[in-house]
Amino acid sequence: MTKIVLISDVHFTRPGTDIIGLDPEQRLAMVLDDVRAHHADAEHIFFMGDLAHRGSREEYARLQHRLTDLPAPFTLMPGNHDRRAGFEAVFGHPFGPSVHDTPTHRIVCMDTLDEDAPDIHSGYVSDTQLAWALEQITETDLRSIVLTHHPLGAVGFDGMDGIALRNGAAVAQALRSTAQVDLVISGHVHRMISGSLQGLPIALVTSPCHQMPMALGPGSSALSVDEPGGYGVLLLSDAGPVLHDVRVGLNSAPPCEDDWSKTEDRDSLFPNQN
Ligand SMILES: [Fe+2]
């Protein structure tokens, strides 16, 4: 079984700048400490966009300083808060689609950032990139996992649904038509969400930092709340993908057993059933 760590929406800011009172650098440090402690056997770490809050060189430089001593190689994907020029100036290479193969799955990272989006924050996948993704998915016998920053469709928060992937329905239909995509995983909404879209299984991972409040329906896409941050742990095998939602900073008490949930002695657990 292959373990993959998914971290989305770290939103690094300039020094001394917070997001609704939260420090993104401190929140990411908590997540990375948790990854080092519990998932040092991960094969790869994907940072799924919104690396910086305002796309500045200063923010990317701060993030780069934090991306040391990670337990696995990592890939940096763009989100709507990122800017290509600032990223490339610091990291020395452009954003772009990429592929990572595991023994059972090909992970296809798509670039959904549209810096010219009419509403600033929605995403778009070009015909060229979609054709590239379909080729990557169909040229191998491996099953595929597709990673995108923007979700491909609506998830119930009207504000965020208004800035999802503008051509998400067409992308979902094309991906489903390959019959090789096991799961599409996105970020952007800052909540753990799962479901399916036109028969295509989808999931969203949460952010290490600020969360989308659980207020479905009308509301601003800028709504945020201070709830525990987290990340995703993806397990890949021949049986298919399993995605775990990990929260950090909830409780420092060590794990302990619940007597009623033990499995050793059926008669003592259910003494009056005969
Ligand atoms: Fe975000």
Boltz pocket constraint, residues with backbone or C-beta under 6 A from the ligand:
constraints:
  - pocket:
      binder: B
      contacts: [[A, 9], [A, 11], [A, 49], [A, 50], [A, 79], [A, 81], [A, 188], [A, 189], [A, 190]]
      max_distance: 6.0
